[in-house]
């Protein structure tokens, strides 16, 4: 049933180090661009009620507009997943050395 997932995972981990890191960066940025705004919308909708400018598509519009206007908050959302992965890898390395 999940053979496609197993094949994709095996392909991902079998890459050379530079290609693996480039794929990780690309996937993290993709998550930051597409999934994080939706999660932010859901969290805001749950805690603060409706988004002031409209629905989820209005949030995506404002988000991408903020990226082009170089707003730091939007770029932090994009970079967040990669920074989080980097911190996890750093903590794992530190714990391995202990």
N, C-alpha and C positions, 0 to 999 in steps of 0.2 A: 504494500500500500504506500509506504513512504520511501520507496527505492529511489525516487528522484531526489529526495532530500539527502539520502545517504550518499548518492553519487555527487551531488553538489558540494556537500561537506568534504568528501574525500578529495575532490578537485581543488577546493579552496585551500585545504591544509597542505596539499602536495606542491604548491607553487613555491618558486624561489622566494627568498626573503624580501627583495625589493617589490616583486609583483604581489606578494601577500600583503605587504604594508600598503601598497597603492590600492589594492582591492578593499582593504579595511577602511582606508580613508574615504574612498568613494562610497562605500556602503554607509559609513557614519554620516557623511554629508547628505546622502540621499534620505536617511532617517531624519536628519535635522531639517531638511527642506519640506518633506512630505508628511511625516508622522508626528513630529513634535508640535507643529501648529494645531493639529487636530486634538492632540492630548491637552494642550493649553486651553483650547476652546472648551473641551469637555470639563476640565477642572474649573474653569471660570464660569461655565454655565451651571455647574453643580453648586458652587459656592456663592457666586455673585449674581446669578440669574442671567437674563438674556444679554447678548453682546450689544453694545450701544449702537453700532453702525449697521447691524443686521444679523445675518446668520454666519455659518461657518465659511461660506464663500467670501463674504465681506471681510472676514478675518484673514483669509488667505490673500485677498487683494491688498489689504493694508500691510500684511507681512511682506509680500514681495515688493510692494512700493517702498517699504522701509529698507529693504535690502538695497534697492537702487539708490535710495537717498542716503545710504551709508549710516543708518541708525545703529549704534552699538548694541542695543537690546536685541535687534533682529539677528545680528551677526553672532551674538552670544548663543542664541537659540540654535543656529546652524552649527556652530562649533561645539556645542554642548555634548553631543554623543561621543565625538572623538576625544574630547578632553576627559570625559567620564571613563572611556575605555583605556585611555593612557594612564589615568590614575589607578584603575584596577590592576593593570599590568605592572605598574610601579610598586604598588603595595604587595602584589604576589612575589615580585622579585625580592623585595625587602624581607618578607616573611620566609622565603626560601633560604636567604642568607643567614637567618637567625638560627 
